[in-house]
Structures are given as C-alpha cells and as structure tokens.
Amino acid sequence: MPDSLPALVRREQAQRLVNERGFVRVSELRSAFNISGVTARADLDALEFQGAVRRVHGGAVPAHSPGDGSNFRAEREHSFEEALEASIIPKQQIAQIAAGLVQNGQSVILDVGTTTHAVARALVARDDLHDVVIITNGLSIALELEQAIPRFTVIVTGGSLRPLQHSLVEPLAGLVLSQVHADLVFIGCNGVDIAGGVTNINLPEAGIKALMLTAAERVVVVADRSKLGQVHLGRVGPLSAVHTLITDAGADPVMLDSLREVGLTVLLPETAPSAPDRP
C-alpha cells in the first residue's frame, strides 16, 4: 500500500489529530492516510520517540494528558449520543429553517451529525413535503427518515462504518457521491472560520463532507454558535464553496457580520425567510 504523504508531513498531521481528539486509533490513521497498519504504528512510535505522543493499546494519546500539570487541553470527538444531548434548542431552531428550504421534487444530500439529524426530523414532520430524494451517509439519519417513505426516497451511501458517529466513510462512500448532483446539501461541521473555512474534528468524515460540497447545486452549512470561529484538523472546504450558513439566535453578531462580508448568506431564527411556495 503506497504512502499518500511524505512521512514527515503525515506524522505532523497525525500528531495534530492526536492533540485534537485526545486519542487516535491505529486503524483511524490507516484510513485517514491510506497507509498500512505497520506504517501507522511506526509513525506513532516515531512521534513517541520525539516526545510528541504517548503510545497506548491500539493507538496513541497526547504526551501530556490533562491533570499532569501541563497546560494542554485535549479535545476529543464526542459520540453521536453525547452530542445529541447538547444545544438541543439551537439545533431545533436551525433544523426548522433548513427544512423550510426544501421543496417538493428536490434532491437533498444530508450529512452526518446531530444538527443534520434534527434537520431529518424537521423534514419528516413536514407532511406537505413529497417526492424528495435524500442521500445520506448517516445511519441514524437514514433510520429517522425511514418513516417518511414513500414520500421520501432514502439513499444510503455505503462505506466503512464509524461507530462513534454511526457514519459511513471511505472506501465506497465516494462512489455514490461521484454519481449524483443534488439540489441541496446540508453540511454539519465542528468549525466555521473566515480563514480556516469549514473544518471537522476527524479526517475520514471531513473527506466525505468535501465530496458533498461538489455534489450539490447549493451548499448549506448548519452549525450552532459554538462552532463559529473554530478551526479543526480536517478541512472540508473554503467559505467560498458555501452559499448559506444557518446558525442559532445566540450567535455573536460581530462574527456573523464578518461572515456576511466574505459573501455568506446567514440565516437566523428571527431572519429566516418564509418557506417557498410549494405545489
């Protein structure tokens, strides 16, 4: 299996990933960098020798763990279930606006995540909505949408399963996305920043989100206020690739003005347009 990046670059990115998440598995590095398990372990061993990480069973953690007297603050990826309990009201606000953008007969790509899961619920609740094709890489989202069949046609991308988010990633997920061009895509993320663009905390899902950006006519990012101004390891795309940001009423007005200045349409609960006329 050929290495896709030079070892030095790959190890720098692996170290950033460990520091972002607090723990990274060997299997995740294999998938993220298209390398063998032997190479992934060698990379972690080299980083440990440099004092950059600490090897543990199955992967690595930051060299300085919380509570050991350092100033390091590890950030880990929360599970789908953990994230589902956070910012419930803002996610519902965002979901209502997002669902209102969809019209009968349209095709929609619905990214994995708890905010997009709320969008799925809001779409199902719209009894007037029919003949909509929804493509998703989220198993939880597909199950949420199942009750709307046959009003909706639900297509699951396929791919390798990430249990933490119940998401499907490469290989195979890109094959479906390369064959479609949807009217809308709703992208979830961990960060929206003027300089950093749209980013995500893990590389495999960031790669799928990047493919989604190119597979739809209109790109809509759904992100609550905690994501604004944040930058994470996995780059999804620049803000120039995004048409609309939907966030919640508590977002910082100064931050929103800055995002508008670079060309983003920003929708908030109090400024959301009324639902378009539907046949």
C-alpha positions in Angstrom: 0.0 0.0 0.0 1.7 3.2 -1.1 2.1 6.1 1.3 0.0 9.1 0.1 2.0 11.7 2.0 5.7 12.1 2.9 6.4 10.6 6.3 7.3 14.0 7.9 4.0 15.6 6.8 2.0 12.6 7.7 3.4 12.4 11.2 2.8 16.1 11.8 -0.8 15.6 10.8 -1.1 12.5 12.9 0.3 14.5 15.9 -2.3 17.2 15.4 -5.0 14.6 15.2 -4.0 13.1 18.5 -3.9 16.5 20.1 -7.3 17.5 18.7 -9.1 14.3 19.7 -7.2 13.1 22.8 -6.9 9.6 21.4 -6.4 8.2 18.0 -6.5 4.5 16.9 -4.0 2.9 14.5 -7.0 1.9 12.3 -8.1 5.5 12.0 -4.6 6.6 10.8 -4.6 3.8 8.3 -7.9 5.0 6.9 -7.0 8.7 7.1 -3.7 8.5 5.4 -4.1 5.4 3.2 -1.2 3.6 4.8 -0.6 0.1 6.2 -1.0 -0.8 9.9 2.7 -1.3 10.1 3.4 2.2 8.8 0.8 3.7 11.1 2.4 2.1 14.2 5.8 3.2 13.0 4.6 6.8 12.8 3.2 6.7 16.3 6.4 5.1 17.6 8.4 7.8 15.9 6.2 10.5 17.5 6.5 8.9 20.9 10.3 8.8 20.5 10.2 12.6 19.8 8.0 13.1 22.9 5.0 14.2 20.9 2.6 11.5 21.8 2.3 8.6 24.3 1.6 5.1 22.9 -1.3 3.2 24.4 -3.0 -0.1 23.4 -4.4 0.3 19.9 -3.3 3.9 19.3 -1.8 7.0 21.0 -2.8 9.8 23.3 -1.1 13.3 23.8 2.2 13.2 25.5 0.8 15.5 28.2 -2.5 14.4 29.5 -5.0 16.5 31.4 -4.2 16.6 35.1 -0.4 16.0 34.8 0.5 19.6 35.5 0.7 20.8 31.8 -1.4 23.4 30.1 -2.5 21.0 27.4 -6.2 20.8 26.9 -7.1 17.7 24.9 -10.2 17.9 22.7 -11.8 14.6 21.9 -14.6 13.7 19.4 -17.8 13.3 21.3 -20.0 10.3 20.4 -23.3 10.9 18.5 -25.2 10.2 21.7 -23.2 12.7 23.7 -23.6 15.4 21.1 -27.3 14.7 20.8 -27.8 16.0 24.3 -26.0 19.3 23.7 -27.6 22.5 22.4 -31.0 20.9 21.8 -32.9 24.1 21.3 -30.4 25.8 18.9 -30.3 22.6 16.8 -34.1 22.6 16.6 -34.1 26.2 15.5 -31.5 25.5 12.8 -33.4 22.4 11.7 -36.7 24.3 11.2 -35.0 26.9 9.0 -33.2 24.2 7.0 -36.3 22.1 6.4 -38.1 25.2 5.1 -35.6 25.5 2.3 -36.6 22.1 0.7 -39.2 22.0 -1.9 -41.2 19.2 -3.4 -39.4 17.2 -6.0 -35.9 18.2 -4.9 -32.9 16.0 -4.2 -31.0 16.6 -0.9 -27.7 15.4 0.5 -27.9 15.2 4.3 -24.5 14.9 6.0 -24.0 13.0 9.3 -24.3 14.8 12.6 -26.7 15.7 15.4 -27.7 19.0 13.8 -28.4 17.3 10.5 -30.2 14.6 12.4 -32.5 17.4 13.7 -32.9 18.5 10.1 -34.1 15.0 9.2 -36.7 15.1 11.9 -37.9 18.5 10.7 -38.2 17.2 7.2 -40.2 14.2 8.3 -42.6 16.5 10.2 -43.4 18.4 7.1 -46.5 16.5 5.9 -46.7 18.7 2.8 -43.3 17.6 1.5 -43.2 14.7 -1.0 -41.2 13.3 -3.9 -37.9 14.2 -2.2 -34.8 12.2 -2.7 -32.5 12.3 0.3 -28.9 10.9 0.2 -27.1 10.4 3.5 -24.0 8.8 5.0 -25.6 8.7 8.5 -27.2 5.5 9.6 -29.2 7.3 12.4 -30.4 9.8 9.8 -31.5 7.1 7.4 -33.5 5.4 10.2 -35.1 8.8 11.1 -36.1 9.3 7.5 -37.4 5.8 7.1 -40.9 6.7 8.5 -41.3 9.2 5.6 -41.1 6.6 2.9 -42.7 6.6 0.3 -43.0 10.4 0.4 -39.2 10.4 0.5 -36.7 8.2 -1.3 -33.8 7.5 1.0 -30.4 6.5 -0.4 -27.6 5.5 1.9 -24.1 6.0 0.5 -22.5 2.8 1.8 -18.9 2.7 3.0 -16.9 1.8 6.1 -18.8 2.3 9.4 -17.5 4.7 12.1 -19.3 3.6 15.2 -18.7 6.8 17.1 -21.0 8.8 14.8 -22.8 5.9 13.1 -21.4 7.4 9.8 -20.3 5.8 6.6 -16.9 6.9 5.1 -14.4 5.7 2.5 -14.0 3.4 0.9 -17.1 3.3 -1.3 -19.0 6.3 0.1 -17.4 8.5 -2.6 -18.6 6.3 -5.4 -22.2 7.2 -4.7 -21.4 10.9 -4.3 -19.5 11.0 -7.5 -22.6 9.8 -9.4 -25.1 12.4 -8.1 -25.7 16.1 -8.3 -28.3 17.2 -5.8 -30.2 20.4 -5.4 -29.2 21.0 -1.8 -26.6 19.7 0.6 -26.8 20.3 4.3 -23.3 20.0 5.9 -22.6 19.6 9.6 -19.2 20.5 11.0 -17.1 21.4 14.0 -15.8 24.7 12.8 -16.7 27.7 10.6 -14.0 30.3 10.3 -13.2 33.1 7.8 -9.6 32.0 7.4 -9.9 28.3 8.2 -13.1 27.7 6.3 -15.3 24.7 7.2 -13.5 22.1 9.2 -14.2 18.9 11.1 -12.6 17.2 14.0 -11.9 13.9 12.3 -10.3 13.3 8.9 -12.5 10.5 7.4 -15.7 12.4 7.7 -14.1 15.6 6.6 -13.1 13.8 3.4 -16.8 12.8 2.7 -18.0 16.3 3.5 -15.6 17.7 1.0 -17.0 15.4 -1.7 -20.5 16.5 -0.7 -19.6 20.1 -1.4 -19.0 19.4 -5.1 -22.1 17.1 -5.4 -24.8 19.8 -4.9 -26.1 23.0 -6.5 -26.5 24.8 -3.2 -24.3 24.2 -0.2 -25.8 25.0 3.2 -23.8 24.6 6.4 -25.7 24.1 9.6 -23.8 25.0 12.7 -24.7 26.3 16.1 -22.9 29.3 17.7 -20.3 27.1 19.4 -18.8 26.2 16.0 -18.3 29.7 14.8 -14.7 30.9 14.8 -13.4 27.4 15.4 -10.8 25.6 13.3 -10.2 21.8 13.4 -7.9 19.3 11.8 -10.0 18.1 8.9 -10.5 20.8 6.2 -13.8 20.4 4.4 -13.6 23.5 2.2 -13.2 27.2 2.0 -16.2 29.5 2.8 -16.2 30.5 -0.9 -17.6 27.0 -1.6 -20.6 27.6 0.8 -23.7 29.5 -0.2 -25.6 29.7 3.2 -24.9 29.3 6.9 -27.7 28.5 9.2 -27.0 29.1 12.9 -28.9 29.9 16.1 -30.1 33.1 17.6 -27.3 33.3 20.2 -24.5 33.6 17.6 -22.1 36.6 18.0 -23.4 39.5 15.8 -19.8 40.7 15.1 -18.8 37.2 13.9 -21.9 37.0 11.7 -21.2 40.4 10.2 -17.7 39.2 9.3 -19.1 36.0 7.7 -21.5 38.1 5.7 -18.7 40.3 4.5 -17.0 37.4 2.8 -20.2 36.6 0.9 -22.1 34.1 3.1 -25.8 34.3 3.4 -26.5 33.9 7.1 -29.9 32.7 8.3 -31.0 33.0 11.9 -34.4 32.1 13.5 -35.6 35.7 13.5 -34.4 36.4 10.0 -35.2 33.1 8.3 -37.3 33.5 5.1 -40.7 32.0 4.9 -41.0 28.7 3.3 -41.1 28.9 -0.5 -44.4 28.3 -2.4 -44.9 24.6 -2.9 -47.2 23.0 -5.5 
